[in-house]
Amino acid sequence: MEKNILGTSTVVQIGILVHDIEKTGHVYADFLGIDYPGWSWTGTREEAETEFRGQPSEARSKLMFFPVGGNLTIELIEPDNHPSTWREDLDKNGEGVHHIAFIVKGMKEIVMKLEKNGIPLIQKGEYTGGRYAYMDSNAQLKTLIELLEND
């Protein structure tokens, strides 16, 4: 595998899949000693342009974010039942860590480099102010990686 393929080694997010975001979110808030942050939905198919395994998907998730120091955030994810990496992994593996995320520049080029190194794209989409891509690095890194590119 190429060295420093992402151009960064700074983790900005740890994503955790859950069945009940409100219940788990209250536990995290109490554990961290912070206010309950509430959750929000990911964008609709029209807004997010979500694709899972190369096909359009109506998938959405409830998201909740906990800042835990520096630029690091813990993200809780409760997926709906439409096809997505979130739903697939929650059904297959249960609750727990889904991904680690990195902010990158030049998303398309990095996705191509990763794919050339045996790490395929499995889901991508847009969010207000940027885009994301989940890469299947389970064989190499034992978890997925998420690329985040902000405008």
C-alpha positions as CSV (number, residue, x, y, z in Angstrom):
1,M,0.0,0.0,0.0
2,E,1.1,3.5,-0.7
3,K,2.4,5.6,2.2
4,N,0.4,8.6,3.4
5,I,-2.3,7.9,0.8
6,L,-4.7,10.4,2.4
7,G,-2.3,13.2,2.9
8,T,-3.1,13.3,6.6
9,S,-3.0,11.2,9.7
10,T,-5.4,13.2,11.8
11,V,-8.6,11.4,12.8
12,V,-11.5,13.8,13.1
13,Q,-14.3,11.5,13.9
14,I,-15.2,8.1,15.2
15,G,-18.5,6.8,14.0
16,I,-20.6,4.4,16.1
17,L,-23.7,2.6,14.9
18,V,-26.6,2.3,17.4
19,H,-30.2,1.0,17.4
20,D,-31.5,3.8,19.6
21,I,-29.8,7.1,19.2
22,E,-31.7,8.9,21.9
23,K,-31.0,6.3,24.6
24,T,-27.4,5.9,23.7
25,G,-27.0,9.7,23.2
26,H,-28.1,10.3,26.8
27,V,-25.7,7.7,28.1
28,Y,-22.8,9.4,26.2
29,A,-23.8,12.9,27.4
30,D,-23.9,11.7,31.0
31,F,-20.6,9.8,30.6
32,L,-18.9,12.8,29.1
33,G,-20.5,15.3,31.5
34,I,-22.0,17.4,28.7
35,D,-25.4,18.6,27.6
36,Y,-27.4,16.2,25.4
37,P,-26.8,17.6,21.9
38,G,-29.9,16.2,20.1
39,W,-29.9,14.5,16.7
40,S,-30.6,15.4,13.1
41,W,-31.4,13.5,9.9
42,T,-29.0,13.2,7.0
43,G,-30.3,14.8,3.8
44,T,-32.9,13.3,1.6
45,R,-31.8,11.4,-1.6
46,E,-32.3,14.6,-3.6
47,E,-30.2,16.7,-1.2
48,A,-27.5,14.1,-0.4
49,E,-27.3,12.3,-3.7
50,T,-26.6,9.1,-1.7
51,E,-25.1,6.2,-3.5
52,F,-24.5,2.7,-2.0
53,R,-22.4,0.2,-3.9
54,G,-22.8,2.3,-7.0
55,Q,-26.6,2.6,-6.9
56,P,-28.8,5.5,-5.8
57,S,-30.2,4.9,-2.3
58,E,-32.9,6.6,-0.3
59,A,-30.9,5.8,2.9
60,R,-30.9,8.3,5.7
61,S,-29.7,8.2,9.3
62,K,-30.2,10.1,12.5
63,L,-26.8,11.6,13.6
64,M,-25.6,13.0,16.9
65,F,-22.2,14.6,17.5
66,F,-20.1,14.8,20.6
67,P,-17.0,17.0,20.6
68,V,-14.4,15.2,22.6
69,G,-11.3,17.4,22.4
70,G,-9.4,19.2,19.7
71,N,-11.0,18.4,16.3
72,L,-12.2,14.9,17.3
73,T,-15.9,14.1,17.4
74,I,-17.8,10.9,18.3
75,E,-20.7,10.5,15.9
76,L,-23.6,8.3,16.8
77,I,-25.5,6.9,13.8
78,E,-29.0,5.3,13.8
79,P,-29.8,4.2,10.2
80,D,-33.2,3.9,8.6
81,N,-34.0,0.6,6.8
82,H,-32.9,1.6,3.2
83,P,-29.7,0.1,1.7
84,S,-26.6,1.7,3.2
85,T,-23.3,0.8,4.7
86,W,-24.9,1.9,8.1
87,R,-27.8,-0.5,7.8
88,E,-25.7,-3.3,6.4
89,D,-23.1,-3.1,9.1
90,L,-25.6,-2.7,11.9
91,D,-27.5,-5.8,10.7
92,K,-24.4,-7.8,10.2
93,N,-22.2,-6.8,13.2
94,G,-24.5,-5.1,15.6
95,E,-23.8,-1.9,17.5
96,G,-20.3,-0.5,17.7
97,V,-17.6,1.3,15.8
98,H,-18.4,1.8,12.1
99,H,-15.6,4.1,10.9
100,I,-12.9,6.5,11.6
101,A,-12.9,9.7,9.5
102,F,-10.3,12.0,8.0
103,I,-10.7,15.4,6.4
104,V,-9.1,15.3,2.9
105,K,-8.5,17.6,0.0
106,G,-9.0,16.2,-3.5
107,M,-11.6,13.6,-2.7
108,K,-11.9,12.1,-6.3
109,E,-8.1,11.6,-6.5
110,I,-7.9,10.1,-3.1
111,V,-10.8,7.7,-3.8
112,M,-9.0,6.6,-7.0
113,K,-5.7,6.0,-5.1
114,L,-7.5,4.0,-2.4
115,E,-9.3,1.9,-5.0
116,K,-6.0,1.2,-6.8
117,N,-4.7,0.0,-3.4
118,G,-7.5,-2.4,-2.8
119,I,-9.8,-0.2,-0.8
120,P,-13.1,0.3,-2.7
121,L,-15.7,3.0,-2.4
122,I,-18.9,1.6,-0.9
123,Q,-21.0,4.7,-0.2
124,K,-20.8,8.4,-1.0
125,G,-23.0,11.5,-0.6
126,E,-23.2,15.2,-0.1
127,Y,-23.9,17.3,3.0
128,T,-24.3,21.0,3.5
129,G,-20.8,22.4,2.8
130,G,-19.1,19.2,1.5
131,R,-19.2,15.5,0.7
132,Y,-18.3,12.2,2.2
133,A,-17.1,8.8,1.0
134,Y,-17.0,5.5,2.9
135,M,-14.1,3.3,1.8
136,D,-14.1,-0.5,2.6
137,S,-10.8,-0.8,4.4
138,N,-11.9,-3.6,6.7
139,A,-9.4,-6.1,5.3
140,Q,-6.5,-3.7,5.8
141,L,-7.4,-1.5,8.7
142,K,-10.2,-3.6,10.4
143,T,-12.7,-0.8,10.1
144,L,-14.1,1.5,7.4
145,I,-12.6,4.9,6.8
146,E,-14.7,7.9,5.9
147,L,-13.3,10.7,3.8
148,L,-14.8,14.1,4.5
149,E,-14.1,17.0,2.1
150,N,-15.4,20.5,3.0
151,D,-16.0,23.3,0.5
